[in-house]
Amino acid sequence: MGGDDDRIEESSARLMASSNDGIVDGVGVGESRWVDGSEVDSESPPWSLLDENDSGQGYGSMRRRLVKKPKRVDSFDVEAMEIAGAHHRHSKDLSVWQNLALAFQTLGVVYGDMGTSPLYVFTDVFSKVPIRSEVDVLGALSLVIYTIALIPLAKYVFIVLKANDNGEGGTFALYSLICRHAKVNMLPNRQPADENISSYRLKLPTPELERALNIKETLEKRSSLKTLLLLLVLTGTSMVIGDGILTPAMSVMSAVSGLQGEVSGFGTSAVVIVSIIILLGLFSIQRFGTGKVGFMFAPVLALWFFSLGAIGIYNLVKYDISVLKALNPAYIYFFFKKNSSAAWSALGGCVLCITGAEAMFADLGHFSVQSVQIAFTCVVFPCLLLAYMGQASYLMKYPDSASRIFYDSVPGSLFWPIFVIATLAATIASQAMISATFSCVKQAMALGCFPRLKIVHTSRKLMGQIYIPVINYFLMIMCIIVVSIFQNTTDIANAYGIAEVGVMIVSTTLVTLVMLLIWRTNLFLALCFPLVFGSVELIYLSAVLSKILEGGWLPLAFASFFLCVMYTWNYGSVLKYHSEVREKISMDFMLELGSTLGTVRVPGIGLLYNELVQGVPSIFGQFLLSLPAIHSTIVFVCIKYVPVPVVPQEERFLFRRVCPKDYHMFRCVARYGYKDVRKEGHHVFEQLLVESLEKFLRREAQDLAIESNLNEYFDNVSERSRDSGAAGDGTDELRIPLMQDQRPEEPGSSISEETSPAFPSSVSVVSLDEDPSLEYELSALREAMDSGFTYLLAHGDVRAKKNSVFFKKLVINYFYAFLRNNCRAGAANMSVPHMNILQVGMTYMV
């Protein structure tokens, strides 16, 4: 077993083998072109140094060395550039009608939570500040108006939605965006080839912008900042999951409680029972998918928003239109001056008017930026303002109705229709955060921060629409427990505010980093964003934190639990990966075994799954020791999630040869985005893998054939130059490597004829159909494929070393081990029949 214990770092950029490296790939030194990534070769000296050192030798021999040993780019990188160039996809903008249709659907998925806030906002605010004068009503109304205008409208609609990751939103989308521009991912498996994925390419910081580069270098150098950034992201995700628990409980109970004043004998117990029944129904329909649920719920929410606006206008005209004075923000000052500490406490109720604002960003992957913006500015925002103004107008005349303000302000003849619509709307409101929770958990799994769970893809057209059964049932159980224990909306509201504001603060911090690192925003404007919005959110946070003993502890408990689960999983996974890097098998040992690998090779393809992007994993040695024979073709498969939402199918696989040709061993990196769902069956996966492997073999053979002809041509040129005494005409041409790192600026673009090197017509290309070695290898691959595939998996056990500190032993040996033993197995994720699986035990000491 080889590896450097002190330096656990993987880089896919490799140079050609130097003269003191042994034979690689079955060919002599200086002739190798496709090398395995586990080898680190010494860098070639500068050209000027070669000229100085070669002054006493024949110039022709120096030129021959330059031709045979140029600096090479990695085979992964070359293949990735070719694939990205050949299969670039131009994203199509949605038409106006498509955006309007999606905007209509957002009402049923995104805005349900915010749309039902008029049910309980003023009730909670005036439970802390009794109404004694019009200043109380106008001040609270002014607070609500400017909170909605500042946070959802100004912050999310106009700024945060633009920080999407190729159409995906949420805290993990922001984190992946940052990971692409700075090496802050805790798992060190990043490769230059990943940057050639068509969806990966974004505008990088330029050398002229020292600020962006300094931030990038600081993040990459300090591991403490990487950990802090990860903890911040995990905290935001934990808060979103907490929202997914509290939103259904709060919304449904608020709607059902309207019956208490209308139906005699309908007490608290009846409210709890009816709320639980509605919640059971809501979570039962999640398996049908977001698309069907959104299409079914959108008309109900559209009717709900229309009702809010209409009732608001009716109350304004009938009771007191003077509440429009609340558009003057001075009433906020008068409100605080009059009520002091009570007004501060009332901020905890005021923040409820923007609950669900984070869903606008978290659920973005289900829709489009334009559709979310259209729905909010044209429907949600005006209807909410009218609703709150109408309630304030009613309170100006009937201040004692604050505890049931929503239902009391509804005209008597419309109570039952509005109650039915309100109950349906409150049920639908929960859908926003449930969908956001599914999305966040899926992204966390893809980025290695959550145990593997079963994911059901509910739409054939939209990749973002998923359903996670375990999370769905967990949310359902916790909602029922919350409703059963609290039995009133006041304490739930105290908990609700903490979770919502916590997520907003995380988003503000990450978007600020995106502005500085990626958008390259003016420093003054970039700092104004956290100063304005961050200050407002911190003020709200201080208000809701004062309610910790009155229910505010609940979201903190949920967030702490999920934060521990996610960080433990990430911490154990990173340590396991480091252990695999340290213990991978050295190439010298593989060459000593020979092409038979010290055992018998039988027809068939063995797919050995591991997490290494290069090198021979140590688990392969366990298979050689445990099995009486090994397959004729071995492919080391690495399922790798890259920080992009989706990887196109044609860019999925990258191949590299491992060991010489007669070993028939390959490295395959199967790349997935964090929104990709691996829904293909194992037969489809096998077919795609073999097709990609055949293309790789043909591409490799073509490259070697061209280089062989070029070497022969340059040898002839050097001999003629030596004979004629001319030794300088072709120097510049000879210094050009065959495969330069000439990455097109845009995917799909090609190098122009003027910039590409021109080779003489005497340099012919051997037809691949006439290459006997290629035909032999392809026929051997087809024979192995006909014999079937076997999945070689490791049943790994991760244990802390004996000299580790007690806390590390506790986390790894018990908490992480418990999560690994109870999460979804890798074989289940691949849907592979058990008869095709071979497993061996492996213990990783970390």
Summary of the structure (lengths in Angstrom):
residues: 846
radius of gyration: 31.8
end to end distance: 15.8
largest distance: 112.9
contacts: 2909
relative contact order: 0.14
helix: 63%
strand: 8%
